[in-house]
Amino acid sequence: MDVAIIGAGIAGIAAAYYLSRSTGIGSITLIDRGQPMAFTSAQSGENYRNWWPHPTMTAFTDLSIDLMEELARESDDRFSMTRRGYALATRRGDIDDLMHALTVGYSDSERDLIRVHDQPGSRCYRRPLSADWRAAPEGVDVLQDPALIGESFPGFAGDIRTVIHIRRAGDVDSQQLGQLMLERAREKNMVRLTGEVISVEADPQGFSIEVSAADGKQTVQADVLVNAAGPFVGRVGKMIGYDLPVKNVRQQKVAFDDRAKTILRDMPFSIDLDPLTLDWNREEAALLLADPRTAWLAQPMPGAIHCKAEGGERGTWVKLGWAFTSEPSAPGWTPELDDTFPEVVLRGAARLHPALKSYYGRFPRPMSHYGGYYTMTEENWPIIGRAGPDGSYVVGALSGFGTMAACAAGYLLAQSITGGLLPSYAASLGLDRLAIPQLMKTLRAAAHTSVL
Ligand SMILES: Cc1cc2nc3c(=O)[nH]c(=O)nc-3n(C[C@H](O)[C@H](O)[C@H](O)COP(=O)(O)OP(=O)(O)OC[C@H]3O[C@@H](n4cnc5c(N)ncnc54)[C@H](O)[C@@H]3O)c2cc1C
């Protein structure tokens, strides 16, 4: 069976890699209009975690992390996987809702993975002293003892009452991960074709995929077609003859050289969970409020502001992100950036990391401001599996978790195509879940806690 994959982002590459290791596959043609890993996958914050408010997504990302560990071991850690965890900070002491979400998220585990440290002198919390993924503990530590929070997270603001430290979490060099899988697939039966897919015809014999390449039009024939077109997954789906329930939401990041050393280099990836009103002085706030286009910047905003010491102890850069919008936009090849974003995210992040205030009004240089799209379903779960005519598959809607989930997504897709064994949750990661109203209701209600 010959396979064509549209899209050489991390999803298409992982699909090609796991298909190249499967039996029964003839050729694999990986088609992209540009270079591999150059579109959304080039914008990733490269973070991963196994923390989700639903056990299916926990199992799915755990599988992906298992597969990344396997690749890290086999390649002598070529893509620099680290594991200092995710530190979720809140000013709330009463966190019943967060504890409930943790309990539900890890409910499929046979072990008790949640450890609460709320008494003075707790000795069993293991600080993330090493970035080595092999050395990190499992599970979650919930810190509520003020002294322990202060010692363990000395850069955090003094008003933090709870830190939830997710331990199976860290980051990877995703370009290297993509490159590794590409090289290995190419050694087997994969070829690349550079060009834009402009039409697809499906008939009982298979698919004719018309590609506009630099040297003219080409037609690729395939028995199986995988749509891994990232933000364009909906557009490519229409060419094949199906609609997907996805939207694209623009997201931005900013990274800068932290010359004033405001962020400790061994800090885990941090997320400030609490909603906030940005820290403007009275005149600044009045000016913003006077203009209807900027008034929202002086009004209450959602939480979930990210801060990361990029490159850990070896680096000097800091990366900030804040997925504060959920408004859909039409995807473009050059995502628009909002000029105010750097100062806005700096002020948002400074609430948890007060040392960042030294950069107010004089954003550090050099800096890099960039962005891309979260391509997502309403419930923020991926779409992996059959869609449209026989032989047609999709791997998409990977939202803000495509880097961490790519290996599992590619593996599960390859198993579906080749008729291999699948975990029981696999069906609910595809379009089949839309036919399960109770599941959809639960997922839509919980979706806001997973947009990270
Ligand atoms: C700012 C930002 C931060 C993020 N941070 C993280 C993070 O920390 N951790 C994490 O796990 N995830 C993160 N993500 C999400 C992750 O980057 C994405 O989910 C993932 O990269 C999506 O991969 P993809 O292969 O589906 O899409 P893409 O990388 O966009 O690949 C799709 C490819 O399809 C090609 N294509 C589309 N249409 C056609 C066509 N007609 N013909 C030919 N080629 C076509 C495109 O050129 C593109 O190369 C982040 C995303 C953004 C935007």
The ligand as an ORCA input file, in Angstrom:
! r2SCAN-3c Opt
* xyz 0 1
  C       3.131     29.979     19.603
  C       2.970     28.468     19.725
  C       3.539     27.801     20.806
  C       3.397     26.412     20.933
  N       3.987     25.763     21.977
  C       3.859     24.413     22.095
  C       4.483     23.713     23.164
  O       5.152     24.303     24.018
  N       4.331     22.354     23.219
  C       3.600     21.666     22.297
  O       3.489     20.454     22.418
  N       3.012     22.303     21.271
  C       3.116     23.660     21.154
  N       2.505     24.311     20.130
  C       1.689     23.533     19.193
  C       2.507     22.859     18.131
  O       3.511     23.733     17.644
  C       1.560     22.449     16.995
  O       0.465     21.712     17.515
  C       2.260     21.577     15.977
  O       3.436     22.197     15.525
  C       1.331     21.315     14.797
  O       2.033     20.509     13.892
  P       1.401     20.123     12.516
  O       2.359     19.224     11.863
  O      -0.008     19.680     12.723
  O       1.274     21.523     11.723
  P       2.374     22.374     10.936
  O       3.661     22.399     11.641
  O       1.735     23.666     10.594
  O       2.601     21.527      9.591
  C       1.626     21.514      8.569
  C       2.369     21.560      7.247
  O       1.431     21.398      6.194
  C       1.878     22.140      5.089
  N       0.736     22.369      4.199
  C      -0.481     22.869      4.520
  N      -1.272     22.898      3.426
  C      -0.550     22.390      2.408
  C      -0.816     22.155      1.038
  N      -2.001     22.426      0.473
  N       0.165     21.618      0.275
  C       1.385     21.324      0.799
  N       1.695     21.532      2.100
  C       0.739     22.051      2.895
  C       2.447     23.414      5.716
  O       3.378     24.013      4.845
  C       3.071     22.902      6.997
  O       4.466     22.668      6.867
  C       2.656     25.687     19.964
  C       2.074     26.366     18.890
  C       2.235     27.741     18.757
  C       1.610     28.427     17.593
*
